[in-house]
Amino acid sequence: SAGSELTVSPDGRRAVVGSTVVDLVTGRVGPKLTDRLASPFAQWEDPTHVLTHVLGNDAQGAVISIWVRCDVTSGACEQAPIPTSNGTPAVMDW
């Protein structure tokens, strides 16, 4: 879509445009990743996974940014563990 940023996978096969995955070989569009992407830039972890952040709300209703890892083949996203104050990776309850 107009104004959306494009990021290409390390193997050059897929791209994320906004929050939609495009297979650059076949032209297939989809799946769509979460609609709450906070940034148009996805960081490719490997040819099938991107790391990005979404906007969520904490228990008090404040807007927070949460890092997620998305599978571009299925569209499934899960919160990426982040280091806590003691250095142990954990996910936030949101």
Stockholm file with secondary structure:
# STOCKHOLM 1.0

chainA/1-94         SAGSELTVSPDGRRAVVGSTVVDLVTGRVGPKLTDRLASPFAQWEDPTHVLTHVLGNDAQGAVISIWVRCDVTSGACEQAPIPTSNGTPAVMDW
#=GR chainA/1-94 SS CTTCCEEECTTSSEEEETTEEEETTTCCEEEECCTTBSCSCCEEEETTEEEEEEEEECTTSCEEEEEEEEETTTCCEEECCEECTTSCEECCCC
#=GC SS_cons        CTTCCEEECTTSSEEEETTEEEETTTCCEEEECCTTBSCSCCEEEETTEEEEEEEEECTTSCEEEEEEEEETTTCCEEECCEECTTSCEECCCC
//
